[in-house]
Amino acid sequence: MKILIVSDAWHPQVNGVVRTYEHLLVEMEKQGHETMVLGPTDFRFRFPIPTYKEIEIVLFPYKKLRQSVEEFKPDAMHIATEGPLGWAARRYCLKKKIPFTSCYHSQFPTYFAMRLSKPFPKSFDFFHEIGVGVIRRFHNAADGTFVTTKSMSEELKNWGITTPIFPLTRGINPDIFKPGEGTLFKDLPGPVALYVGRLAIEKNLEEFLEMPWQGSKVVVGHGPEEEAYRKKYPDISFLGKKVGDDLADCYRSSDLFVFPSYTDTFGIVIIEALACGLPIAAHDVIGPKDIIIQPELGALHEDLEQACHKALETGDPVFCANHVTENYSWAKAGEQFSSKVFKSPPEHHQREG
C-alpha cells in the first residue's frame, strides 16, 4: 500500500521528528509499503524562521500539495506536524473527505508561548492557552493521533483532544548505540556530564550550563543559541553536531547524560544514551518520567544537580542497556504505525473542520 507523509520538519533538518520518520520509512518499506514524504524543500516558496534559520516555512503550499497528492494517489495520509504544510494537508483531506492520521511530536503550546512571551513573561499563560487551542483544533480533525507515551496521551485528553489516541514508541540503532569502551574525554576531569540535542531556548539548556559541577560538561549539537552559549560558557566543551558512531562514542565516553528540557514529548537521545550504558539525570516531566522508571536508569528531580548526583549513585550501565533492548525498537514503532495509519476512521468520531 502507499502512504504519504506530510511534514514541515524534513531533510536537511536534524531533529527528533526527522529521525522518527527516517526510521519509520525504513520499517514501512520492510513491510512492503510504498512511501513518500512531502517536506519544505519540495516547495518553491519558503523562507527560514528569523530566529531559527535551520527551519524553513513554506508559503502558499496548497496548490503544489494538492498536485503531489493526486499524482501519488496514496492509500493513506499522515500529517506529522502542525506547520503550514500540515494545515494545508489537513485542509485538503477535509475538503476531499479523506481520512488522515496525525502525530503530536513537539510541545507547540510551550514553544509558542516561550517565544512570544519573552518580552512580557507574565503573558506566558495567555499565549500557552492560544497554543493549546491551535493543537486542539488541528488534531481533532484527524481520525487518530499518535503520541509517544501514556502521560502525553493524558495531557492531550486534558486539553480537549477527542480523536482516538494511538501509541507510537521510538527506537535506536542497536548496531551503533551499544555499550563499549569510550575513547574520548580522557583528558577531561571527571565525572563527565553530557548533553546532546538542539541548542535552543526551549531546551532549557542554560540550567545545565549554569549548574555547579565538580567535573566536566560536554555539549553535542547545534542550534540558534550555539554561538551565544559558546561565548558565555568558554569553559564548557561544545563539540557541534555528531551522528552515528561519533555520537555513540560521545555517549560511551561520558559518565552521565543530562536532559534539562521541560518541553520534549519523549527524547530519543535519552534511549540512545541508555543503550550505551549511560544513566540519565532529568526533571520529572513528560518524556523522562515515562522512560526513567527504575533507579538503575537514572534519577528525576526538580533540582537538576541533585538528579545528576543521584543518577551517578544509582545508575547501572548493564541495566540501562538491557532496558532499551527489551523495550524500544523501530520495528515495534513500525508495527504500531502501520496498524493504525491504514485503517478506516472510527465511525463515532466527529471530525472538526
C-alpha positions in Angstrom: 0.0 0.0 0.0 1.0 3.6 -0.5 1.4 6.1 2.3 2.0 9.9 2.0 3.6 11.7 5.0 3.4 15.5 5.1 5.9 17.1 7.4 7.1 20.7 8.0 10.2 19.0 9.5 12.3 17.1 7.0 15.7 17.0 5.4 18.1 18.8 5.7 16.8 19.5 9.2 18.1 17.3 12.0 15.7 16.8 14.9 13.6 14.1 16.6 10.7 14.4 14.1 13.0 13.9 11.1 14.8 11.0 12.7 11.5 9.3 13.7 10.2 9.3 10.1 13.5 8.3 8.7 13.3 5.1 10.7 9.5 4.6 10.1 10.1 4.8 6.3 12.6 2.0 6.6 10.1 -0.1 8.5 7.3 0.7 6.1 9.5 -0.5 3.2 10.3 -3.7 5.1 6.6 -4.3 5.4 6.2 -3.8 1.6 4.6 -0.4 1.6 5.5 2.4 -0.8 6.2 5.8 0.9 6.6 9.4 0.0 7.4 12.4 2.2 6.4 16.0 1.3 8.7 18.4 3.1 9.6 22.1 2.8 12.3 21.5 0.1 9.5 20.2 -2.2 8.0 23.7 -2.4 9.3 26.7 -4.2 8.2 29.5 -1.9 9.8 29.1 1.5 11.8 31.1 4.0 13.9 30.4 7.1 12.5 31.3 10.5 14.3 34.5 11.6 15.4 33.1 15.0 15.9 29.6 13.7 17.5 29.6 10.3 17.7 25.8 10.1 13.9 25.6 9.8 12.2 26.8 6.7 8.5 27.8 6.5 6.6 27.1 3.3 4.3 29.9 1.8 1.1 29.1 -0.1 1.7 25.3 -0.3 -1.9 24.2 -1.1 -1.8 24.0 -4.9 1.5 22.1 -5.1 0.5 19.8 -2.2 -2.8 19.0 -4.0 -1.0 18.2 -7.2 1.5 16.0 -5.3 -1.2 14.1 -3.5 -3.2 13.5 -6.7 -0.1 12.3 -8.6 1.0 9.9 -5.9 -2.6 8.6 -5.1 -1.9 7.4 -1.6 -3.9 4.7 0.2 -3.3 6.6 3.5 -2.2 10.1 4.5 -0.4 11.0 7.7 0.3 14.6 8.8 3.3 14.8 11.0 3.4 18.5 12.0 1.1 21.5 12.7 3.0 23.9 10.4 1.9 25.4 7.1 2.3 22.1 5.3 0.4 20.3 8.0 -2.5 22.8 7.8 -2.6 22.6 4.0 -2.7 18.8 4.1 -5.4 18.9 6.8 -7.5 21.3 4.6 -7.1 19.1 1.6 -8.1 16.0 3.5 -11.2 17.6 5.0 -12.2 19.1 1.7 -11.9 15.7 -0.1 -13.2 13.7 2.8 -10.0 11.7 3.0 -9.2 10.0 6.4 -5.8 11.0 7.9 -3.8 10.4 11.0 -1.6 13.0 12.8 1.1 12.9 15.4 1.9 15.1 18.3 5.7 15.4 18.3 6.5 18.7 19.9 5.1 20.8 22.8 3.9 23.5 20.4 1.9 25.5 23.0 5.0 25.8 25.2 7.4 26.7 22.4 4.9 29.2 21.1 4.4 30.8 24.5 8.1 30.9 25.4 8.9 32.9 22.3 6.0 35.3 22.2 6.1 36.0 26.0 9.8 36.6 26.2 9.4 40.4 26.3 6.4 40.0 28.7 6.9 36.9 30.9 3.5 37.3 32.6 1.8 36.7 29.2 3.1 33.1 29.1 -0.2 31.5 30.2 -2.2 33.6 27.8 -0.1 32.5 24.8 0.0 28.9 26.0 -3.8 28.7 26.0 -3.8 30.0 22.5 -1.4 27.3 21.5 -3.5 24.6 23.2 -6.5 25.8 21.2 -4.5 25.5 17.9 -3.4 22.0 18.8 -7.0 21.0 19.8 -8.4 22.3 16.5 -5.7 20.7 14.4 -5.8 17.2 15.9 -9.5 16.9 16.5 -9.9 16.9 12.7 -7.8 13.7 12.4 -9.1 10.2 12.5 -6.4 9.3 15.1 -3.4 11.0 16.7 -0.1 9.2 17.6 1.7 10.1 20.8 4.9 8.7 22.4 3.7 7.9 25.9 0.8 7.4 28.2 1.4 10.7 30.1 1.4 12.6 26.8 -1.9 11.0 25.9 -3.4 12.1 29.2 -2.2 15.6 28.7 -3.8 15.8 25.2 -7.1 14.5 26.6 -7.0 17.1 29.3 -6.6 19.7 26.6 -9.8 18.5 24.9 -8.4 16.3 22.2 -11.2 13.9 21.4 -9.8 12.0 18.5 -8.6 8.4 19.2 -5.0 8.5 20.5 -2.6 5.8 19.5 0.8 4.9 21.0 3.9 5.3 18.8 7.1 4.3 20.6 10.7 5.2 19.5 13.8 3.1 18.9 17.6 3.1 18.4 20.0 1.5 16.0 21.5 -1.3 18.2 24.5 -1.7 15.9 25.6 1.8 16.7 24.2 2.6 20.2 25.5 -0.1 22.4 27.9 -0.4 25.4 31.6 -0.3 24.9 34.8 1.5 25.8 34.8 5.2 25.3 37.7 6.7 23.5 37.0 10.4 24.2 37.3 12.9 27.0 40.1 11.0 28.8 41.9 14.3 29.4 38.8 15.9 31.0 38.3 16.0 34.7 35.6 13.5 35.7 32.8 12.9 36.1 31.8 14.0 32.5 28.2 15.2 32.2 27.0 15.1 28.6 24.1 16.9 26.8 23.1 16.0 23.3 20.4 17.9 21.4 19.4 21.2 19.8 20.9 24.4 21.3 17.6 26.3 21.5 15.7 28.3 24.2 13.0 25.6 24.6 15.6 23.0 25.7 16.3 24.8 29.0 20.0 24.1 28.4 21.2 27.0 30.4 20.1 25.3 33.6 22.7 22.6 32.8 25.3 25.1 31.7 24.9 27.1 34.9 24.7 24.1 37.2 27.5 23.7 39.7 29.6 20.6 38.7 32.8 19.2 40.1 33.8 17.6 36.8 33.4 18.4 33.1 30.4 19.3 30.9 30.2 18.4 27.2 27.6 19.7 24.8 26.9 18.0 21.4 24.5 19.6 18.9 23.8 22.8 17.2 21.0 25.4 17.0 20.2 29.1 17.2 21.7 29.7 20.6 25.0 27.9 19.8 27.2 31.0 19.2 25.8 32.8 22.3 26.4 29.7 24.5 30.0 29.2 23.3 30.8 32.8 24.2 29.0 32.8 27.5 30.4 29.4 28.7 34.0 29.2 27.4 35.0 26.5 29.9 32.4 24.0 28.6 33.3 21.8 25.6 31.0 22.4 22.7 31.5 19.7 20.0 28.9 20.7 17.4 26.9 18.2 15.5 27.8 14.5 15.9 26.0 11.5 14.3 26.3 7.7 14.1 29.4 6.1 15.6 30.9 9.5 16.6 27.8 10.3 18.6 27.8 6.9 20.2 31.4 7.4 21.2 30.4 10.6 23.0 27.8 8.7 25.0 30.2 5.9 25.9 33.0 8.3 26.9 30.8 10.1 29.4 29.7 9.3 32.9 26.2 10.8 32.9 23.6 12.1 30.4 21.8 15.2 31.4 18.4 16.1 29.9 17.3 19.5 31.2 14.3 20.0 28.9 10.8 20.5 30.3 9.1 20.5 26.9 10.1 17.4 24.9 7.4 14.7 24.4 10.0 11.9 24.5 13.7 12.4 23.8 15.3 9.8 21.5 18.7 10.9 22.8 17.6 9.5 26.2 17.2 6.0 25.0 20.4 6.3 22.8 22.3 7.2 25.9 20.8 4.4 28.0 21.6 1.9 25.2 25.3 2.9 25.6 25.1 2.3 29.3 24.7 5.9 30.4 22.4 6.8 33.3 20.1 9.8 32.9 19.5 12.9 35.0 16.4 14.9 34.2 13.3 16.6 35.5 10.2 14.7 36.5 8.2 15.7 33.4 6.6 14.1 30.3 9.2 12.2 28.4 11.8 11.5 31.0 9.3 10.2 33.6 7.9 7.8 31.1 11.4 6.3 30.4 13.3 6.6 33.7 11.1 4.2 35.6 13.8 2.5 37.7 16.6 4.0 39.8 19.1 1.9 37.8 18.2 4.0 34.8 19.0 7.4 36.5 17.2 10.0 38.5 14.5 12.6 38.2 14.4 15.7 40.4 13.2 19.3 40.3 16.8 20.3 41.1 18.9 19.1 38.2 22.2 19.0 40.2 20.6 16.6 42.7 19.3 14.5 39.8 22.8 14.3 38.5 24.4 13.1 41.7 21.6 10.6 42.4 21.9 9.2 38.9 25.6 8.6 39.3 24.9 6.8 42.6 22.1 4.5 41.4 22.8 4.1 37.6 23.6 0.6 36.4 25.2 0.6 32.9 24.2 -3.0 32.1 20.6 -2.5 33.3 20.4 0.7 31.2 21.5 -1.1 28.0 19.3 -4.1 28.6 16.2 -1.9 29.3 16.4 -0.3 25.9 16.9 -3.6 24.1 13.9 -5.1 25.8 11.5 -2.1 25.5 12.4 0.1 22.5 12.8 -0.7 18.8 11.9 0.8 15.5 10.4 -2.5 14.4 7.8 -2.1 17.2 7.2 1.5 16.2 6.7 0.5 12.6 4.1 -2.1 13.6 2.2 0.4 15.7 2.3 3.0 12.9 1.1 0.7 10.0 -1.6 -1.0 12.2 -3.4 2.4 12.6 -2.4 4.5 9.6 -4.1 2.2 7.1 -7.3 1.7 9.0 -10.6 3.3 8.2 -11.7 6.1 10.6 -13.8 5.2 13.6 -17.5 5.8 12.9 -18.1 7.5 16.2 -15.5 10.2 15.8 -16.9 13.7 14.9 -14.1 15.5 12.9 -13.6 19.2 13.3 -13.4 21.5 10.3 
